[in-house]
């Protein structure tokens, strides 16, 4: 076995908030390393991350496996939580994962995503209209979260009056991905069950009166015997959570990168046509997904390290996307970078179905934000980072100010 990483290395305050320096060292010294505190291998080279994503011997690792560290009685108490997670796309077996992907591809077509662009533009303006007279806002609370939350809620047919529920539920569901207390896992379970009950009512309505939305697509597939009601509500919970968390982090983290690189911010304001390229560089440098977790179904060799069957592997996209063997000057934020073959949205069978939607939402958001508030600037000298798990962080707040407009 390769040299293990010190148990506290990934969990120091510095590493949790910004793991870049540590990951550079790990990649250089031990690109496939054993992390005792994760009870898993950590893969940090870009080529190995890509190979791991393509390797059929590496199966999706169900996040519910983290519940195994609890006592038998605690695991029994959280069985409803585990049952829901077991049905999430990406946490199922390969056949079920492909089945869900094929169903959702009926809705997440390029034409459907592009048809949402005018509504995303409208929602962005509405959110900025609300803060323009004050000359300040918290980007996280006032823009980055509500924009994609409203989009995904509309895609699922949630009434406007209920959309604040989505953000509250999502904050609780995030606990699944953390090393969390039993109390927080209990709250996570309550929120998931509430969310599923809410979605069952909407699904019943779509069976009677179909619309052009995701739930109606699922209802039609259910009628054809391709999916069950339990699978529908479980995966809509995942969509509601992932569909806005991912884009929210992309917008907030991306704006921090622009503030930290003022010459790139000025370039983007002068050439808004570079926005799609800028979004790709945001995804590479500080994307919303730090790693994907896999489990070996048989013995494999990654790099030069033999790994037995039934071992958990973290494919660290956050490390691979800054690998100097794959990217020139990898720590430089360059909105004109090309090519930019990052893995922020996964690849192959694990590629994120909502990637095109997230890209489009971020594209519209940054174009409108910088056009309306060209003197946008941060209030705080240091970003308000919150470590959510090893290799992943998000912003609690991002306070900005600008010239007030009536």
N, C-alpha and C positions, 0 to 999 in steps of 0.2 A: 504494500500500500504506500502511496506517496505520502510525503510529510503532511501531518494534519495542521490545520489552522488553529492557532490558540483559541480556546473556547470563548474568550471575551472579544476577539478581534472584530467580529461583525456587529457586536452589540455595544461598543463604546458609544458615547454620545456623539463624538465626531464622526464615526463611521456610519451611524444611523442617519445623521443629517446629510452627510455628503461622503459617500463611500468611494469616490473616484480615485483618490490617492492610494487607498488600501487595495482596491481592485487592480490598479496598475501593478502594484508589488506582487500580489497573488498571481496575476497572469504571467509575470516575468519569472517568478520562482516556482510556482506550483499550479500550472494551468488547469489541472484536474486534481482537486484537493478534497480531502475529507474534513467535514465540519462537524465536530462532535455535538455541538449544541443543536444543530439541525438534524443530527443523525442522518446525514445525507452527503452526497458528493456535490461539489460546486465546480461548474465548468465555465471558464472565463474567456477562452480564445474564440474569436468570431467564427473561424472555420469549424471549430468543434461544436459551437452552438448551432450553426446551420446544419451540420451533419446530424446532430442530435434531433433536431426538429424533423428531419427527413427519415430518420431511422425507425422503421416499423417495429423494431424490438423494444423501443421505448414507448410505453403506453401512457395515456393520461393518468396522472396521479390525483386521485380524488382528494379534495381539500378536507373532506370529512375524516381522513386518516389522522389528522391532527387531534381529533377527539379521543383517539386511543390512549392518550396520556392521562385521561381522566380515570377515576375509579369506576368499577363495574356499575355501581348504583348511579353515579353521575351520567355515565353513558346511557343507561336505561332512561333516565329522565330526559335526555336530549335525543331520543330516538326519532321524534317527529322532525327535528332539524336535520338529522342525518338522512332520513328518508327523502326529504326534499332535495338536498344537495346531491344525493345519489342519482337523481334524474336530470341534473343540470347538464346541458351540452358541454362537452369538454371534461366532464367528470364521469362519463359513462364508458362503456366498452366501445370499441371502434365502430362496430355496426350501428349502434344506436346514435353515436356521434354523427356519422354520415347521414343517417336517416333524418335527424333534426336539421342538419345543414341543408339537405336537399329541400326540406319543407320551407325553411326560412329564405332560401334563395329565390323562391317564388315571389317573395315580397321585396327583398333587398336587391332589386335589379338596378343597373346603372340609371335606367330611365326613371325609376321611382325615386331614387336619391336625388337626381337632378330636378325632379318636379317639386321637391321640398325646398329648393334653394330660395324661391321668392318668400316663402313663409319664414325661413330662417332669417332672411334679410329684414323682414317686417318685425319679427320678435326682437332682433338685435336693436333696431331703432327704438322700439317701445321701451326696452330696458334702459337704453342710454337717455331717452327723453326723461325718464323718471329721476335721473341723477344730474342731468345737465345744469339745472338751476343752482344746485348746491356747489358745483365746482369740485366735488370730491366724491369718492365712493370706495367701497371695499370690493375689489374685482371678484373675489371669491364668492361673496354673498350676493352681490348685485348683478353679476354678469356671467361668470364662468359656470356656476351651478344652475341658475334658473334657465339659461338659454337651452342647453341640451336636455334638461329635465322637462321643459315644456314641449320640446320636439318629440322626445320619446313618448311622453304622455299622450300627445295627440296621435301618434302612430298606433297607440294601443287604445285610443278612444276614451281616455280618462277625462271626465268633466273638469273644467277649469277650477271649480270650487274645491276639488280634491287633490290638487297637485302639490300642495304643501305637505300632504301625507307622504308623497313619494320621497321627498328629501329626508324626512324624519325616518322613514323605514330604511332608506339606503344607508344612513349613518349607522344604524344598528346592524345591518347586514354586513357591513365592512368588517365586523368583528370576526367573521368566519375566516378571514385571511390573516388574522393576527394571532399572536400568542396571548390569549385573553383569559380573563378570570371567568370562573363559573357564573358569576352574577351577570357579566356582560353576554356570555353565551346564552343564558336564559332569556335575556332581553332580545337577543338576536332571534331566538326561536319564536318568541311571542310576535315579533314584527313580521317574520316570514309567514307565520300562520295567519296573521291578520291580512297580510298582503294577498295570500292565496284565497282567503275567503272573499275578499273584495273582488279579485279577478274572476272568481266563479260566477258572481252576479253579472259582470260584464260579458262573460263568455255565453251565459244563458241568453242574454239579449242578442248577441251576434248570431246565435243559432236561429233565432226568429227573424231578425232584421239585419242581414249582413251589410257591412260597409266596406270601404276601401282601406282596411287597416289590418294590422298583424293578427289581431284576435280573430277576425273573419277568415283569414288565410288558414289559421289553425283549426277553426270550426269546420271548414270545408274538408280539411285533411282528416279530422276526427270522424266525420260522416263517412269517409272512404275507408275507415278502419286503419288509418296510418299512424294514429297517435291517440293516447288516452287523455281524459280530462285532467288527471293528476299530472301527467307529463306536460300538458299545456300550461297549467298554472305555475308549475315549478319553473319552467323555462321562461315564462313571462316575468317571473320574479327576477331571474337572472338578467333578462333583457332590460328591465326597468332600472336595475342597479347598474349594470355594466354600460348601458346605453348612455347614461349621463355622467357617471363617475369618470370614465375614460376621457371624454371630451372636456369635462371641467378641469381635469388635471392638465391636459394638453394646453388649454387656453391660459390658465394661471401660470404654470411652469414656463410656458413659452414667453409670456410677457416678462417674467423675471430675467430670462436669458437676453431679451432685447434691452432691458434696463442695464444689465451687466455689460453689454457690448454696445455702447451708444453709437459707434460708427455704423454698426449694422442696423440699428434702429433708424438712423438718419437715411441710410441707403434704402430701407424698406419704405419709409415715408415718401421718398422721392421717386421710387419705382414700385408702386403697388402691384405691378404685374409679377413681381418676384414673390408674392405671398405664398403660392403653392410650394415653391422651393424652400421658403423660410419655414413653413410648417413641417416639411420633411426634416430639416435640420433641427427643429425643436424636438421632433420625435426621436431623432438619433441621440441628441445630447441629454435630454431629460424626459424621455417618454413616459407615458402613464403606466407601463408595465415593466417592473424591474427584472422579472424572471418568469419562466414557465417551469412547472414541476412535472417530472416524468418518473416512471418506475420501470426498471428493466424486467422484461418477461423471460429473458434468458441471459446467459453470460455474454458480455460485450467487452470490447476494448475501445476506450475513448482516449485519444492521444496515444500515449503508450501505457495507459493504466488499465489493467484488467478489472472488470467490475462484475460481481456475481449477479445472479438473478434475484429479483425482488428487492432491489436496492433503489432508494429514492435519489433522484438527480435534479439539481437546480441548474437549468440552462440560463446563465446570467446574461440576458440581453443588454443590461445596463453596462456590463463590462465588455462584451463583444462589440458593441457599437462605438467603443472608444479604443479598439485594438489598433495599434500603429501598423500592424501587418495588413490591415484591411482598409484603413483610412489615413490619408496624409494629415499630419499635424492634428491628431484626433481630438485634442482638447480645445481646439480653436472652433468657435461658433461662426460658421460661414454660410450665410443664406444663399450663396451662389454655388455651393458645393455640388459637384457632379463628377462621376456618378455618386449616388448616395444609397447604397444597398444595405440599409439598416434592417434590423429584424424587430422593430418596435411593435409591429402587429402580428408577429409570428410568421409562419409560412406553411405552405402545403396544406395538409388536412387540418392543421391547427390555426390557419390564417383567420384573423378576426373578421367576421361577417360585417361588422359595423364600421370597418376601416374607411370605406368611401364616405360614409355619412359623417364620421368624425372629421375627416379631412375637409369636407365641404363646409361643415359648421365652423371650423377654425378659420378657414379661408375667408368666409363672409365676415366673421366676427372681427378679425384683425384689420381687414380692409376698412370696415365702417368705423371701428374704434379709432384708428389712427387718422382717418380722414376728418372725423368730427372733433377729435380732441388732439390736435397735432402737438400741443405742449404737454401732453400727459407725462407725469413724472411720479416716482415713488415718494411716499411720505417717510417711510422707515429706511434706515441705512442698511439694516440686515433683514433678509427675508424671514418670515415667521414660519419656519419649517416644522412639521410634525412627522416624526418617524413612525410609519405605520407597520413596518415589518422589515426584516433584513433586505437590503437592496431596493427599498421603495420608500418614498416620502411624499408628502403633499403639503400644501400651504393651508394653515388655519385661516389666515387673513392676508390680503394684499391691498393695503391702503394706498390710494393714488389721489393726486389732485390735478386740476387743469383749470383753464379759464372758464368761469361760469357762463352759461348761455341760457337765455330765457326760452 
